[in-house]
């Protein structure tokens, strides 16, 4: 009888799964230098990267960009749209939201990392309290750590495997057995102590075949090749392509040919060369392993908070490894395995969270390192090529005033408060949940954000004064100081309500002036923390299950706000915001009520064009519709009532007839139709008349319903039993109106209902008549 195989217990199965899936030991395993050269040959642009180039590549990898125009209608104002959500939002415990202005400013600075003198510089992110600096930097470092430990971010560092047998053969002072006994004695005596003291990548275990010596400075293995041989080697290794040309000519790759390995690796290389006499044998002991980043262990990334006390001993040594090296080379002065904590972040990132307390001392210590790129460790000069970041509040700048020479080594990157309405709303959604949007009528949540942002924007603008000569013409869309217009531009949008002349005068020079002024905004006003606190108060007070939050709620809340925030928000701005909202919601209701038959409108315009080319009281056949027309005053007036307005003076009527006749005979017929072969509907005359016709229809669309109480009641009764009792025509109009508000403008049924009642009860049609 065949026995069934025994089934593994759950613990064994679990261990098998882990053994199969965890492959870190394979990923971090060193490879011989020969294999490293093969990897370099296959992908030179990735292998030959320093920290600055890798960080730049990380930013480009996570940030999606598109060269969109700032508005769909104006292609002359190009502004890069950067989507930073994968960098700062996705998989983040505390997302950081970037607005368009900061994203462009940040990406511009990051582009410099690949070029020129990116070293010898510290990047200070400067911003007021509550702007999110710490969240920004923490998310940035987290994404870099993730990227650097993936295939795309992979870089290699040096690790030496000193072949004991090969080096013994070159040394006759000790017998093989005596040498082995000494090595084993050192290992057994200090192995336990070493494991306890070194919980990092330095511990390599014991192996009597070789001694493994990692490069504590994380240098690229290629740098072991003597400088005078590197061009020849790369010319042989890399095929002739664009990258090779950049590598040999551009400044960003100078380090490949000029930098030296750390003093430890240099000493090992020279000692080995002296011992074995053959460079090939030396390179056989050279290995490359992935540079593994770990912020928690301070490996490649070190972050210091102001309260982190400095260590008393900054010089680190490894006595066990040092004794093994001394025993191998028989000279304690040949290779000195000693380094500082800065070596652990060489080719990595060193960050200071706020220049306060102990971080002031760390900043001062960075002065010489940043200036010279060197750090003295007793008699040894230690090179430090790292990316230095710091966060700073405005008042902390006094900490570095005593070092005027430091100023030219600092690159400030401003992190202001958010100036973009969409981004401000994303912050509220993130803090309080996306469900909050369902508690507001459309546009109201955005208007809350506008009120907060208005406190962060300067009230005076020389650029806007030069551009918009008469702000009052936009009183239905904007405030007198044009703060609402600035917000639109800062969000990457040129409003459609701007008149044609102002749109034309908004050229690139003018736009750059407006954007340049934004550099000084966002440093004062209500902070991000203030905004969240105020929103919490507002939402808790006005969010109800049976009604949506509307603009009167918003205006009432801010007009009664406590002193400090209230003093930052003018009553005039609230009035302008309410007027803009009223005008906008009125237009939405008009658009949603408007029935228009495109075919009928087109037929009326074609017949009108044909009629004005003939005398009154004549009977003609329209050349476009083939309909017979009796050209009478009544016929012309019936269409002119839609092109102009009812009861328009005869003078106005005669002017439009003459204008239509003139343009038809001089341009439409003789040029556009006869020469360009256009259809009448494609001509400038037809399009102009069509637009006027539709505009005037919409303008008067509310008139039948304004004083109609039955219409108001039908809206309130929608989706109730009472609605069935209303007039058939009214029910049809109400359904049409509410459905259009939902499909065109994103209203819920309840929101559409409340919006219509708001328009009627507040007499908005008469307010903007």
C-alpha positions, 0 to 999 in steps of 0.5 A: 500500500502506497503511503501518502507523503507527510504534509508540512506543518504551518510553521514549516510552510511559512518558513518555506514561503519566507525563504523563497520570497526574501531575496535581499541577500541575493540583491546585496551580494557583492559581485567581482570587479570584472562583472561590475565592468560588464554591468557598467558596459550594459548600463553606463548612465545608471552606474556612473552616477553620483548622489546629485545625479541620482537624486535628480533622476529620482525626482524625474522618475516620480514627478510626471510633467506635461508642457501644458499651456496655462489655459486651453485658449492661449497657447502663448503662455506655456507653464509646465504642469508638474504632478508631484503626487507620486513623490509627495502623496502616494504611500505617504502617512502625511502627504504633502501637496504642492501647488503649481508655483512651488512645483515649478520653483522646486523642479527648476532647482532640482534641474540644477543638480545635474549641472555645474557646481552642485557640490559645495552647497547646502540647500535650505528649504526656507518657509514660515511656521505651518507651511509643511516643511518637515512633511515635505522633507520627510516625504522627499527623503523617504521616496529617495530611500525607496528609489535608491534601493530599487533597480532603477536607483541602484548604485554600487560601492567598493568592498575589498576581499583580501585573499589571505592565501595569495597575500601569504604567498608574498610574505615569508616572515610568518609561516602559513600555520602561524599566520592562520593561528593568529587570524583565528585567534583574533577572530575568536577573541573579538567576534562576539564583541564586534557583533554586539557593537556593529549592527550595520553593514560593516559586519562581514562575518569570519572567513579564513579565505579572505578578509572583507573590507567595505569602503565606509565612504561608499565610493564607486568601484570605478574610481579605484582605476587610476585617473590617468587610465579612466578615459581609455577604459571608458572609451573601450567599455562604452559604445559611441552614443549620446551618453558617451559624448556627454560623459566625455564633454559635460561638466556634470561628469567631471567627477568620474575623471577627477575624484579619488577613492577614499584614503582607506581604499587608496591605501589598500590599492597601493599596498596590494599593488606593492604586494602582488605587483600585478594590477589584474591580481589587485582587481580580482580582490576588488568587488562591487556591491549595491549601495544600500540606503537606510535612514534608521541606521544612518547609512547613506541618509542621516537626519538630525533634529534640533534636540539630537545631542552631538556624539562625544566621539565623532571618530570611528574605528574598527579594532577587530578589522584593523588588527586583521588588516595589520596582521595581513600586511604586517604594518600598522601604518599602511592602512588606517581603518578610521573614519568619521560619521560624515563618511557614512553619508558620503555620496548620500544625504545629510539633513538638518531639521530646523537650524536650532539648538544642537543643529546650529553647531552641526550647521557651523561644522558643515561650513568647512566641509561644504567650503572645501569638500574635505573633513579632517579625521586626525591626520587623514583628509576625508572627502565628503561629497554629499547632498546637504539639506536643511529646514529653516524658519525665517527667524533662524537666519540670524544663526548663520549671520556670523558666517558671511562666507557661508552665504554664497554656499547656500541655495535657498528654496522657498516653501510658502503657504499654498497659493493655489485653490485646488491644492488648498482643497486637497489638503482639507480633503486629506485631513478631514476625508473626501466625504466633506465635499458632499456637505457643500454646494458646488463652489462653496468649499473652493471659496473657503479656500479662497478666503484663506489664501487671500490672507497670504497674497499681497493686496498691491500688485504693480504688474496687475495695475499695469495690465488691468487698467479698470478692475471695476469692469470685472466686478461680477467676477473679481474683487477690486484688488484683483486677488481672485484673478491672481489666484486663478493665474497661480492655479494655472488658469486664465479666466474666460471672463477676461475681455479680449483686449486684456487677454491679448495684453497678457503676453509672456513678459506680463505673465512673468512679472505677475509670477515673479511677484508671487515669490514674495507671497505666502510668507504671511497670513493664515498658516496651514495649521491655522486653516485646518483649525478654522475649517474644523470649526466651520465644518463642525458648526455648519455641516448638517444632514438635511441641508448643504453648506452654502455661501451665506453660511461662509460669509456669516462665519468669517464675518464673526470670526475671532480677532486675529484671522478676521483682521486679515480678511476684509469685508470688501473681499467677502462681498466680492466673493459673494457677488462672484458666487451669485453671478456664477450660480445664476449663469449655471441656472440659466445655462441649465434652463436654456432650451435651444434648437441649433437647427432653428437658430441657424435657420433664423440667422441664414434667413436674416442674412439673406433678408437684409440683402434685399429691399423691404416688402420683397419676397425672396428665396433664401440662397442658404435655406431655400425658404421663401421669405417676405422681407418685412419690418416685423420679420427682421424685428423678430430675429433682431429681438434675439440679436439685440434686445426687445424694444431696441431703437430703430437706429440700433436695428438699422446699424446691425442691418447695415453692418451685416449687409456690408460684411456679407458683400465685402468679406463673407460672399466675395472672399470666404464663400467664393474664394475659400470655399467655406460653408455659410456656417463657417464664416465669421459673420455667421459665428458672430450672429450665432453667438449673439443670438444664443447669448441673448436667449440665455440672458432672458431665459429666467424671465418666465419663472422669476415671479412664478411661485408655482415654479419655486414650489415645484422645485421644492417638491421635486422627488416628492408626492406633491410634485405630481400635482404641478402643471405638466409644463412646469414639471418638465421645466423643473426636471430639465433644469435640475438634471442639467445642473447635475450633469453639467455642473456636478450638483447632487439632486439636493444641491441642485434643488437648494441652488435653484431656491437660492437663486430665486429667493435672493432675486439674483436675476434682478440683481444682475439685470 
